Amino acid sequence: MMDDLKLKSNPGVNLKTEAVNLYYGRFQALRGITISIPHRSITAIIGPSGCGKSTLLRIFNRMNDLIPGVRVEGKVELDGASIYEKNTDVVALRKKVGMVFQKPNPFPMSVLDNIAFGPRQHGVKRAAELEGIVEQSLRQVGLWEEVKDILMQPALSLSAGQQQLLCIARVLAVGPEVILMDEPCSALDPDATLRIEDLMRDLAQDYTIVIVTHNMEQAARISDMSAFIMMEEDKAGVLVEYSPTAQLFSNPKDKRTDDYITGRFG
Amino acid sequence: MTILPAGSDKDYKKTYMEIRVAFHRKLREIQDDIVTMGSMASNAILRSVEALKNRDLDLARQVILDDQKINHKRFEIEEKCIQLIATQQPVASDLRIIVAVLYIIFEVERIGDYAEGIAKIAIMIGDEPPLKPLIDIPRMADHTVDMLRRALDAFVNRDAEAARAISSEDDLVDQLYDQVFRELLSFMAEDPKTITRATRLIWVTHNLERSADRVTNICERVVFVVTGKMEEIGVSKY
């Protein structure tokens, strides 16, 4: 396990923030967040409810822009380039940095159209190419065998677990570098959860994954790095500790991390 | 710096106060068990040496019988630890405590075995005339038992400094061991008829010396619980 950590500790960074503050109007939700997310690995963000985990996740693809009154200070870089510039192409950014949400949210269209939707938006027109992308994306998430004969059926007829896998396939179809996951298993049964976790380990060979989870055992099981966020007195979230997961869950550096993950009074 | 969580008082309690109360109660119970087991092993050491000193063969037999209770206690604690690991997914300091307990009960059980060994030697010696009055051997036993008691206190109090200090006291037990050994050698050199009796006493001192080494192993586990670091402290001369 230590060897794994070593390999993972220097794989290059493709996503990072420096001294990021985020405000919702006058309320500061995040303070001084500096974090480097290593390439092709899984980083889990944990912390109590309302500490700003999802807010931090949404910084990476500028999903917070959609909320009125949001202001971000500091630097956020993807592959060495700032993503908060005036001329940043946010659509292109969200192609590179895909997102999977808590509740599976397939579009009300067929299985095939769900996957083809993104590539079509980005200009893929040829049917053969689209079909190839659909098959490959569904194979990547291990759903192809189950849905290859029902590609024209509504995606909403699939089970919740299958719908979530479909949503991951939909992200993969546009060729992202980073996949953000906001509580991707909290609406799923244990079998579907394990299936997604297994898939995440596979995907981490090729993609950088950042996951927000309330389930600490899940964070411990699947992630390479763990970030613990906690609110300070004014309720702004700060990054208390960011360590290799095995270390954070066996010997955290900060007492507040220990108190939180062992469920003691903080 | 006080860290206040967000949300209502209800959320606050839900997130912070009431979490894992039952689990932490069980963890404290295990700590109580380990202290109990420690005093069982301490008694065994003291009684085995008393049996030897007073040629009390009944007491020696009782020490041997009672070792079963120490072994049983060890399995009982081990099972509790396994159940907590299986059901509670302990992490961080909780995990380190449970892992340390598993090691510590093994060491304490071995100390019990050394006491049993001394009791068996007492029976072997039986009512043979004493070589000499036993002075340093009871001192070794007292000191070892004192180290064990304080090491388990250090565990309960998460006191790494105390653990390091106790560990260094192993030198004193080693010195007593040397002293008794030299003394017994001189008996044997003077009169070969004492060889059997002297050798048996050397076995006794060896058991006590090993018991004190086990205490230093316990101290290492205390340091691990507190600091998360595995370090060898107080390397024994033997």
HADDOCK unambig.tbl for C-alpha pairs under 7 A between the chains (distance, minus, plus):
assign (segid A and resid 50 and name CA) (segid B and resid 6 and name CA) 6.43 0.50 0.50
assign (segid A and resid 231 and name CA) (segid B and resid 3 and name CA) 6.83 0.50 0.50
assign (segid A and resid 231 and name CA) (segid B and resid 4 and name CA) 6.79 0.50 0.50
assign (segid A and resid 231 and name CA) (segid B and resid 5 and name CA) 5.94 0.50 0.50
assign (segid A and resid 232 and name CA) (segid B and resid 3 and name CA) 5.26 0.50 0.50
assign (segid A and resid 232 and name CA) (segid B and resid 4 and name CA) 6.18 0.50 0.50
assign (segid A and resid 233 and name CA) (segid B and resid 3 and name CA) 5.74 0.50 0.50
assign (segid A and resid 233 and name CA) (segid B and resid 4 and name CA) 5.34 0.50 0.50
assign (segid A and resid 235 and name CA) (segid B and resid 6 and name CA) 6.10 0.50 0.50
assign (segid A and resid 249 and name CA) (segid B and resid 91 and name CA) 5.39 0.50 0.50
assign (segid A and resid 249 and name CA) (segid B and resid 92 and name CA) 4.99 0.50 0.50
assign (segid A and resid 250 and name CA) (segid B and resid 91 and name CA) 5.79 0.50 0.50
assign (segid A and resid 250 and name CA) (segid B and resid 92 and name CA) 4.06 0.50 0.50
assign (segid A and resid 250 and name CA) (segid B and resid 95 and name CA) 6.82 0.50 0.50
assign (segid A and resid 251 and name CA) (segid B and resid 92 and name CA) 5.12 0.50 0.50
assign (segid A and resid 251 and name CA) (segid B and resid 93 and name CA) 6.83 0.50 0.50
assign (segid A and resid 251 and name CA) (segid B and resid 228 and name CA) 5.61 0.50 0.50
assign (segid A and resid 252 and name CA) (segid B and resid 92 and name CA) 6.42 0.50 0.50
assign (segid A and resid 258 and name CA) (segid B and resid 92 and name CA) 6.01 0.50 0.50
assign (segid A and resid 258 and name CA) (segid B and resid 93 and name CA) 6.66 0.50 0.50
assign (segid A and resid 261 and name CA) (segid B and resid 91 and name CA) 6.92 0.50 0.50
assign (segid A and resid 262 and name CA) (segid B and resid 91 and name CA) 6.16 0.50 0.50
assign (segid A and resid 262 and name CA) (segid B and resid 92 and name CA) 6.78 0.50 0.50
assign (segid A and resid 262 and name CA) (segid B and resid 94 and name CA) 6.59 0.50 0.50
assign (segid A and resid 263 and name CA) (segid B and resid 16 and name CA) 6.66 0.50 0.50
assign (segid A and resid 263 and name CA) (segid B and resid 19 and name CA) 5.37 0.50 0.50
assign (segid A and resid 263 and name CA) (segid B and resid 20 and name CA) 5.89 0.50 0.50
assign (segid A and resid 264 and name CA) (segid B and resid 16 and name CA) 6.36 0.50 0.50
assign (segid A and resid 264 and name CA) (segid B and resid 19 and name CA) 6.85 0.50 0.50
assign (segid A and resid 265 and name CA) (segid B and resid 16 and name CA) 4.96 0.50 0.50
assign (segid A and resid 265 and name CA) (segid B and resid 17 and name CA) 5.47 0.50 0.50
assign (segid A and resid 266 and name CA) (segid B and resid 16 and name CA) 6.57 0.50 0.50
